[in-house]
């Protein structure tokens, strides 16, 4: 929002910058709307007269349907080149997971271009719009639910230094996720591989089940979905 920040980003990334949203909208062949959902009406009202009618518009906002976004532009969802996306914060380290939902007016080339953009910083998965709220919860919100801090606290309680505990917990969670993605095996199957009869891991799994961890995780996803539908 400040000139100093804009110039710093221009230098860092070698990009053109401006304080004028309409200037961006008028110049863009691919326009990415990456503001909070509550600001969409304000921003779209500002730029809709400047947007090229043939531009591909990519939305990154929870809860806002293709139909609603098109309506804010005063356009028909069936003819507007519009795609909804929902990435997550691991995109910051090229390990993102992005849900992609092309509108009926988007072409195959539009979808391919959008996937190429989203896959430049991780995974991208095409889904129907009816699953977008669920995807937003399980991918977009779940980095806040991953219990690495709690795992690290347990290690600290067992005597491990805090920094080392975070390193172990983060590496273990990342490795477990990679194992699921690369092997394609069911998470329950991979869990069973670790749970030796009468061993330490199954004792930990039992403790999680006794305290309702599985139900709590399911309820967290459900709460995110309900909030997205209410936006």
FENDAGI-V190606 format. One record per residue. N is the residue number from 0. SS is DSSP state (alpha for helix, beta for strand, coil for the rest). PSI is psi as a letter, one per 20 degrees, with the letter a starting at -180 (none if undefined). D_LAST is the distance of its C-alpha to the last C-alpha in Angstrom with 1 decimal. Layout:
# FENDAGI-V190606
n: {N	N}
ss: {SS	SS}
psi: {PSI	PSI}
d_last: {D_LAST	D_LAST}
This chain:
# FENDAGI-V190606
n: {0	1	2	3	4	5	6	7	8	9	10	11	12	13	14	15	16	17	18	19	20	21	22	23	24	25	26	27	28	29	30	31	32	33	34	35	36	37	38	39	40	41	42	43	44	45	46	47	48	49	50	51	52	53	54	55	56	57	58	59	60	61	62	63	64	65	66	67	68	69	70	71	72	73	74	75	76	77	78	79	80	81	82	83	84	85	86	87	88	89	90	91	92	93	94	95	96	97	98	99	100	101	102	103	104	105	106	107	108	109	110	111	112	113	114	115	116	117	118	119	120	121	122	123	124	125	126	127	128	129	130	131	132	133	134	135	136	137	138	139	140	141	142	143	144	145	146	147	148	149	150	151	152	153	154	155	156	157	158	159	160	161	162	163	164	165	166	167	168	169	170	171	172	173	174	175	176	177	178	179	180	181	182	183	184	185	186	187	188	189	190	191	192	193	194	195	196	197	198	199	200	201	202	203	204	205	206	207	208	209	210	211	212	213	214	215	216	217	218	219	220	221	222	223	224	225	226	227	228	229	230}
ss: {coil	coil	alpha	alpha	alpha	alpha	alpha	alpha	alpha	alpha	alpha	alpha	alpha	coil	coil	coil	coil	coil	coil	coil	alpha	alpha	alpha	alpha	alpha	alpha	alpha	coil	coil	beta	beta	beta	beta	coil	coil	coil	alpha	alpha	alpha	alpha	alpha	alpha	alpha	alpha	alpha	alpha	alpha	coil	coil	coil	coil	coil	coil	coil	coil	beta	beta	beta	beta	beta	coil	coil	coil	coil	coil	alpha	alpha	alpha	alpha	alpha	alpha	alpha	coil	coil	coil	coil	coil	coil	coil	coil	coil	beta	beta	beta	beta	beta	coil	coil	alpha	alpha	alpha	alpha	alpha	coil	coil	beta	beta	beta	beta	beta	beta	beta	coil	coil	coil	coil	coil	alpha	alpha	alpha	alpha	alpha	alpha	alpha	alpha	alpha	alpha	alpha	alpha	coil	coil	beta	beta	beta	beta	beta	coil	coil	alpha	alpha	alpha	alpha	alpha	alpha	alpha	alpha	alpha	alpha	alpha	alpha	alpha	alpha	alpha	alpha	coil	coil	coil	alpha	alpha	alpha	alpha	alpha	alpha	alpha	alpha	alpha	alpha	coil	coil	coil	coil	alpha	alpha	alpha	alpha	alpha	alpha	alpha	alpha	alpha	alpha	alpha	alpha	alpha	alpha	alpha	alpha	alpha	alpha	alpha	alpha	alpha	alpha	coil	coil	coil	alpha	alpha	alpha	alpha	alpha	alpha	alpha	alpha	coil	coil	coil	coil	coil	alpha	alpha	alpha	alpha	alpha	alpha	alpha	alpha	alpha	alpha	alpha	coil	coil	alpha	alpha	alpha	alpha	alpha	alpha	alpha	alpha	alpha	alpha	alpha	alpha	alpha	alpha	alpha	alpha	alpha	alpha	coil}
psi: {i	q	h	g	g	g	h	g	h	g	g	g	i	l	r	q	q	q	j	o	h	h	g	g	h	h	i	p	h	o	o	o	o	l	r	q	h	i	i	g	g	g	g	h	h	h	i	h	i	i	p	p	h	j	q	p	p	p	p	n	p	q	i	o	r	g	g	g	g	g	h	h	i	k	r	p	h	i	i	p	n	p	p	p	q	n	a	r	h	i	h	h	k	k	k	r	o	p	p	p	o	p	r	h	i	q	r	h	h	g	g	g	g	g	g	g	g	h	i	i	k	b	q	p	p	p	q	q	h	i	j	h	h	g	h	h	g	h	g	g	h	h	h	i	h	p	l	h	g	g	g	h	g	h	h	g	h	j	j	p	q	g	g	h	g	h	g	g	g	g	h	g	g	g	h	g	g	h	g	g	h	h	h	j	q	p	h	h	g	h	g	h	h	h	n	q	p	j	a	h	g	h	h	g	g	g	g	g	h	h	j	k	g	g	h	g	g	g	h	g	g	h	h	g	g	g	g	h	h	i	none}
d_last: {25.1	28.8	31.8	33.2	30.1	30.1	33.8	33.6	31.1	33.3	36.2	34.6	33.2	35.4	32.7	32.5	30.3	29.4	27.6	26.8	23.7	25.5	28.4	26.4	24.8	28.2	29.9	27.5	28.3	25.3	22.4	19.8	16.6	15.9	14.0	10.9	7.7	8.0	11.6	11.4	12.4	15.1	16.5	16.6	18.2	20.7	21.7	21.4	25.0	26.3	24.8	27.5	26.9	28.0	26.0	23.9	20.3	18.6	14.9	13.8	10.0	7.8	5.5	7.2	10.1	13.6	14.1	11.4	12.7	16.2	15.7	14.8	18.1	19.8	20.8	21.1	19.3	22.6	24.6	22.4	23.0	19.5	18.5	15.3	16.1	14.9	17.8	18.4	20.5	23.8	23.9	25.4	28.5	28.5	27.2	23.7	22.1	19.9	18.2	19.1	18.1	20.3	19.6	22.6	23.8	24.2	27.8	29.3	30.3	26.8	25.6	28.7	28.1	24.5	25.8	28.6	26.4	24.1	27.2	28.9	27.1	26.9	26.0	23.9	23.1	22.4	20.2	19.0	15.4	15.1	15.7	13.3	10.8	14.1	15.6	12.9	13.7	17.4	18.0	15.4	15.1	18.5	20.6	19.6	20.8	24.1	26.6	29.1	29.4	30.4	32.8	34.3	34.7	36.6	38.8	39.5	40.5	42.9	44.4	42.7	42.1	38.4	38.2	39.9	37.7	34.5	36.3	37.3	34.0	32.1	34.8	34.9	31.1	31.2	34.4	33.1	30.1	32.6	34.9	32.3	31.5	35.1	36.8	34.3	35.5	33.5	32.2	34.1	37.2	36.9	36.4	39.6	41.5	41.0	41.7	45.5	47.2	47.6	46.0	43.8	40.6	40.5	41.1	37.9	36.0	37.4	36.2	32.6	32.8	34.3	31.5	28.7	27.5	26.5	24.6	22.8	21.7	20.5	18.6	17.0	15.7	14.6	12.6	10.8	10.2	9.0	6.4	5.3	5.6	3.8	0.0}
